[in-house]
Amino acid sequence: MLVHTGNVNSILPEPKRTVDSSVGIFWDLDNKPPTSVPPYDAAVRLKIAASGFGVVRYMVAYANRHAFTYVPPDVRLQRRERKALDRAESRGLAKPDVPYICRVCGRKFHTNVKLVNHFKELHEREQIKRMNRLNSAKGKRRIELAGKMAMKIEKYKAAARDILTPKVGYGLAGEIKRAGFWVRTVPDKPQAADIALRDHILETMERGLKCLVLVSDDSDFVDVLKEARYKSLKTVVVGDKNDGALKRCADTSFSWHDIASGKAKKEAVSTVSRWNDREILKKLEWTYVPKVEISDSVDFELETDTECENACIHTDEGLEGNQNSSPWWKLDSDSDNIIS
């Protein structure tokens, strides 16, 4: 026999402190591009924060072409400073404390311009030949070449990110892809990214999604959050507007500063604990079901049914009495004639 001692934990198992469900991150790059931290670091920290709510299974980012070609003011300022320093080093007006080192071959250079020229003339050409050879191969040969060239290709990409300047934009799409996101470019039409992202979220809800992490400040996604809560999904919003419409509709919210500093990851644990405790309290709740009172119409129907039953009983008794006195096929007039 189970006796309740007053402590809920004594009769219920300890709740899990992590959500055993799938989490999806949906990033509106048109509305909320990473500004305070580099794109790759922002994407990785966003994934780490979302992992506190469960297993991250979906990482999607949508934007139009303008978002990927745009260069933020901070990046433009860094590029201007880099060009000014390169000119000073070429004229001998500045000298680096530590020589520039090529991360592919290890050679040292006294100016950044010489390092860039060396990288383009040697390693970039090697990479082009390597990729052409890989793309021309097919079947089993292609798989073998990909395995042999994997380390060299990754080593070149890692060095190129620090040495070469992207020809278009500042490498937003490539850096977010490197962090594991599925990046989709939509046509340059009004609300094209919002419509595509909203459709993708609604489609993912039907696949068993339990926690929705939306990175946006666009109030057009309010209906999506309401639909998610109607389907019993937990909603998390990442944005910079403290009084935004999205944060008012979400279960919890964070700012980009919380994501970058790691505060969101710590608060995710306590947030999940509150959600689990809330689910336990819902299971412990009971509802009062009052007795159903029989209305007058029901009484009337019951009385009518009882009267009909009694009438049927009396009719049967009358028939039985008539059956004992004379056969049913003889009339009363015939009986009188016989007697007379």
VMD Tcl script that draws the C-alpha trace (Angstrom):
set ca {
  {0.00 0.00 0.00}
  {1.34 3.43 -0.95}
  {1.13 5.96 1.87}
  {1.42 9.68 1.17}
  {3.76 11.24 3.74}
  {3.36 14.82 2.55}
  {6.42 14.86 0.29}
  {5.72 14.63 -3.44}
  {9.22 13.30 -4.19}
  {8.58 10.34 -1.91}
  {5.87 8.96 -4.18}
  {7.02 10.23 -7.58}
  {10.25 9.48 -9.42}
  {12.84 12.20 -9.75}
  {12.11 14.17 -12.94}
  {14.73 14.35 -15.65}
  {16.55 17.65 -15.81}
  {16.96 17.51 -19.56}
  {14.21 17.48 -22.11}
  {14.11 14.09 -23.83}
  {12.79 15.54 -27.08}
  {13.93 17.03 -30.34}
  {14.86 20.70 -30.59}
  {14.82 22.79 -33.75}
  {16.71 26.06 -34.31}
  {15.21 28.34 -36.96}
  {17.26 31.43 -37.76}
  {15.91 34.48 -39.57}
  {19.16 35.90 -40.93}
  {17.39 38.78 -42.64}
  {16.12 40.07 -39.32}
  {18.78 38.88 -36.88}
  {22.28 38.45 -38.39}
  {25.18 37.96 -35.97}
  {26.80 41.31 -35.17}
  {28.51 41.15 -31.79}
  {30.43 37.92 -32.50}
  {31.76 36.26 -35.68}
  {29.20 34.16 -37.59}
  {30.79 30.80 -36.83}
  {31.14 31.52 -33.11}
  {27.56 32.81 -32.98}
  {26.22 29.66 -34.65}
  {28.20 27.34 -32.37}
  {27.16 29.16 -29.20}
  {23.56 29.18 -30.36}
  {23.68 25.41 -30.82}
  {25.27 24.96 -27.38}
  {22.56 27.05 -25.74}
  {19.78 25.17 -27.54}
  {21.24 21.81 -26.51}
  {20.26 22.64 -22.94}
  {16.61 22.12 -23.93}
  {17.13 18.72 -25.56}
  {18.71 17.05 -28.56}
  {19.21 19.54 -31.41}
  {18.01 17.82 -34.57}
  {17.16 20.75 -36.85}
  {19.34 23.80 -37.56}
  {17.96 25.96 -40.36}
  {18.80 29.51 -41.51}
  {16.99 31.53 -44.19}
  {17.99 34.79 -45.87}
  {17.92 36.52 -49.22}
  {20.94 37.37 -51.34}
  {21.32 40.82 -49.82}
  {21.95 39.37 -46.34}
  {24.88 37.32 -47.65}
  {26.43 40.15 -49.68}
  {26.09 42.76 -46.92}
  {29.22 43.66 -44.95}
  {28.67 45.02 -41.42}
  {30.32 48.33 -40.43}
  {32.64 46.61 -37.96}
  {33.96 44.27 -40.64}
  {34.45 47.17 -43.07}
  {36.40 49.07 -40.42}
  {38.64 46.06 -39.77}
  {39.35 45.71 -43.48}
  {40.31 49.38 -43.80}
  {42.65 49.08 -40.84}
  {44.19 45.94 -42.34}
  {44.84 47.71 -45.67}
  {46.43 50.68 -43.93}
  {48.70 48.36 -41.95}
  {49.68 46.46 -45.09}
  {50.70 49.71 -46.82}
  {52.75 50.72 -43.79}
  {54.51 47.33 -43.71}
  {55.25 47.47 -47.44}
  {56.86 50.93 -47.07}
  {58.87 49.86 -44.03}
  {57.01 52.17 -41.67}
  {55.74 49.29 -39.53}
  {57.20 45.94 -38.61}
  {55.31 43.08 -36.97}
  {56.60 41.77 -33.66}
  {56.05 38.19 -34.82}
  {56.49 37.16 -38.48}
  {53.46 35.99 -40.43}
  {53.35 32.21 -40.74}
  {51.64 30.25 -43.50}
  {49.37 27.71 -41.83}
  {49.68 25.32 -44.78}
  {53.42 25.02 -45.39}
  {54.85 26.84 -42.34}
  {56.87 29.48 -44.21}
  {57.46 32.85 -42.49}
  {56.98 36.32 -43.99}
  {57.73 39.81 -42.70}
  {54.69 41.41 -44.34}
  {51.10 40.30 -44.69}
  {51.08 41.20 -48.40}
  {53.83 38.67 -49.13}
  {51.93 36.02 -47.17}
  {48.74 36.65 -49.16}
  {50.60 36.56 -52.49}
  {52.36 33.33 -51.51}
  {49.07 31.74 -50.47}
  {47.29 32.70 -53.70}
  {50.11 31.74 -56.06}
  {50.88 28.38 -54.45}
  {48.21 26.97 -52.19}
  {45.15 28.41 -53.90}
  {46.27 26.95 -57.24}
  {46.90 23.60 -55.59}
  {43.42 23.69 -54.11}
  {41.85 24.43 -57.50}
  {43.71 21.52 -59.12}
  {42.74 19.27 -56.20}
  {39.05 20.12 -56.48}
  {39.05 19.72 -60.28}
  {40.57 16.30 -59.93}
  {38.03 15.34 -57.29}
  {35.06 16.60 -59.31}
  {36.16 14.74 -62.43}
  {36.36 11.39 -60.61}
  {33.29 9.17 -60.27}
  {32.13 6.20 -58.28}
  {34.62 4.35 -56.10}
  {37.54 6.43 -57.40}
  {35.87 9.62 -56.19}
  {35.35 8.18 -52.72}
  {39.00 7.14 -52.49}
  {40.23 10.55 -53.60}
  {37.91 12.32 -51.16}
  {39.36 10.27 -48.30}
  {42.95 10.99 -49.33}
  {42.41 14.73 -49.87}
  {40.17 15.38 -46.86}
  {42.93 16.57 -44.53}
  {44.57 18.80 -47.15}
  {41.24 20.36 -48.12}
  {40.30 21.12 -44.51}
  {43.77 22.49 -43.79}
  {43.52 24.84 -46.76}
  {40.04 26.03 -45.79}
  {41.12 26.75 -42.22}
  {44.10 28.81 -43.44}
  {42.10 30.61 -46.13}
  {39.56 31.88 -43.61}
  {42.28 33.88 -41.85}
  {44.36 34.94 -44.85}
  {42.02 35.59 -47.76}
  {39.23 38.15 -47.83}
  {35.90 36.83 -49.13}
  {35.06 38.16 -52.56}
  {31.36 38.54 -51.67}
  {30.15 39.65 -48.27}
  {32.10 38.53 -45.25}
  {31.61 34.75 -45.44}
  {28.32 34.63 -43.55}
  {26.83 31.64 -45.37}
  {30.03 29.62 -45.36}
  {30.71 30.19 -41.68}
  {27.18 29.23 -40.62}
  {27.31 26.13 -42.81}
  {30.60 25.19 -41.18}
  {28.82 25.24 -37.82}
  {26.32 22.67 -39.05}
  {23.39 24.83 -40.17}
  {21.39 24.21 -43.31}
  {21.46 27.59 -45.08}
  {18.90 28.47 -47.71}
  {18.93 31.53 -49.98}
  {15.50 32.80 -51.03}
  {14.60 35.20 -53.86}
  {14.91 38.95 -53.29}
  {11.20 39.48 -52.70}
  {9.43 41.08 -49.74}
  {8.81 38.62 -46.90}
  {10.27 35.75 -48.95}
  {12.52 34.55 -46.13}
  {9.73 34.86 -43.54}
  {7.30 32.82 -45.63}
  {9.85 30.09 -46.36}
  {10.96 29.91 -42.73}
  {7.36 29.81 -41.46}
  {6.47 26.97 -43.83}
  {9.56 25.03 -42.77}
  {8.67 25.44 -39.08}
  {5.09 24.25 -39.58}
  {6.32 21.26 -41.55}
  {8.83 20.33 -38.85}
  {6.14 20.47 -36.15}
  {4.50 17.46 -37.78}
  {7.72 15.45 -37.44}
  {7.69 15.27 -33.65}
  {9.37 18.56 -32.77}
  {8.97 19.37 -29.08}
  {10.96 22.58 -28.58}
  {11.14 25.48 -31.03}
  {14.06 27.93 -30.85}
  {13.36 30.97 -33.04}
  {16.10 33.54 -33.70}
  {14.24 36.66 -34.78}
  {12.60 39.88 -33.63}
  {10.03 39.91 -36.43}
  {6.50 40.09 -35.06}
  {5.19 38.26 -38.15}
  {6.12 34.99 -36.42}
  {3.65 35.51 -33.57}
  {1.10 33.23 -35.23}
  {3.75 30.54 -35.58}
  {4.51 30.67 -31.86}
  {0.81 30.50 -31.02}
  {0.43 27.48 -33.27}
  {3.42 25.83 -31.60}
  {2.00 26.40 -28.11}
  {-1.38 25.10 -29.25}
  {0.40 21.87 -30.22}
  {2.06 21.70 -26.76}
  {5.53 22.72 -28.00}
  {7.94 24.69 -25.85}
  {9.00 27.95 -27.47}
  {12.26 29.88 -27.03}
  {12.99 33.23 -28.70}
  {16.45 34.73 -29.22}
  {16.36 38.46 -29.94}
  {17.39 41.88 -28.70}
  {13.94 43.41 -28.19}
  {13.09 43.00 -24.52}
  {9.45 44.01 -24.97}
  {8.94 42.43 -28.37}
  {5.78 40.61 -29.35}
  {7.65 37.35 -29.87}
  {9.09 37.28 -26.36}
  {5.65 37.91 -24.88}
  {4.29 34.83 -26.67}
  {7.25 32.54 -25.95}
  {7.81 30.34 -22.90}
  {11.28 31.84 -22.39}
  {13.60 34.23 -24.22}
  {17.26 35.24 -24.41}
  {19.29 38.05 -25.93}
  {22.36 37.73 -28.14}
  {24.46 38.79 -25.17}
  {23.09 35.84 -23.18}
  {23.98 33.48 -26.03}
  {27.51 34.87 -26.48}
  {28.35 34.94 -22.77}
  {27.04 31.43 -22.06}
  {24.33 32.65 -19.71}
  {21.60 31.09 -21.85}
  {23.14 27.63 -21.50}
  {23.10 27.89 -17.71}
  {19.56 29.24 -17.55}
  {18.32 26.52 -19.90}
  {18.87 23.91 -17.17}
  {16.73 25.75 -14.64}
  {14.11 26.52 -17.29}
  {13.75 22.84 -18.18}
  {13.46 22.01 -14.47}
  {10.56 24.43 -14.14}
  {8.89 22.92 -17.19}
  {9.25 19.41 -15.77}
  {7.94 20.47 -12.36}
  {4.97 22.09 -14.06}
  {4.19 18.85 -15.88}
  {4.32 16.93 -12.61}
  {1.93 19.36 -10.95}
  {-0.47 18.95 -13.84}
  {-0.48 15.20 -13.27}
  {-1.20 15.72 -9.56}
  {-4.13 18.03 -10.18}
  {-7.66 16.66 -9.83}
  {-10.95 18.10 -10.94}
  {-14.29 18.10 -9.11}
  {-17.05 16.43 -11.09}
  {-20.45 17.34 -9.54}
  {-23.35 14.88 -9.41}
  {-25.61 15.06 -12.41}
  {-29.01 16.39 -11.33}
  {-32.03 14.88 -13.05}
  {-34.15 17.58 -14.61}
  {-37.95 17.74 -14.62}
  {-38.10 16.55 -18.21}
  {-36.13 13.48 -17.26}
  {-38.50 12.85 -14.31}
  {-41.46 13.19 -16.64}
  {-39.95 10.70 -19.04}
  {-39.26 8.27 -16.22}
  {-42.81 8.60 -14.90}
  {-44.21 8.13 -18.40}
  {-42.15 5.02 -18.89}
  {-43.31 3.65 -15.52}
  {-46.96 4.31 -16.32}
  {-46.59 2.57 -19.68}
  {-45.03 -0.44 -18.02}
  {-47.85 -0.60 -15.42}
  {-50.46 -0.26 -18.15}
  {-48.90 -3.12 -20.06}
  {-48.89 -5.26 -16.92}
  {-52.59 -4.55 -16.25}
  {-53.45 -5.31 -19.86}
  {-51.68 -8.63 -19.69}
  {-53.49 -9.49 -16.47}
  {-56.82 -8.61 -18.10}
  {-56.08 -10.83 -21.05}
  {-55.13 -13.67 -18.77}
  {-58.47 -13.31 -16.93}
  {-60.44 -13.36 -20.17}
  {-58.53 -16.38 -21.34}
  {-59.54 -18.35 -18.21}
  {-63.29 -17.57 -18.63}
  {-63.77 -18.53 -22.28}
  {-61.77 -19.23 -25.42}
  {-60.65 -16.26 -27.37}
  {-62.50 -17.25 -30.56}
  {-65.95 -17.25 -28.91}
  {-67.85 -14.01 -28.69}
  {-69.91 -12.86 -25.78}
  {-73.13 -13.17 -27.80}
  {-72.41 -16.84 -28.56}
  {-72.02 -17.59 -24.88}
  {-75.35 -16.00 -24.09}
  {-77.15 -18.05 -26.78}
  {-75.70 -21.26 -25.50}
  {-76.85 -20.52 -21.98}
  {-80.32 -19.66 -23.08}
}
mol new
graphics top color blue
foreach p $ca { graphics top sphere $p radius 0.5 }
foreach p [lrange $ca 0 end-1] q [lrange $ca 1 end] { graphics top cylinder $p $q radius 0.2 }
display resetview
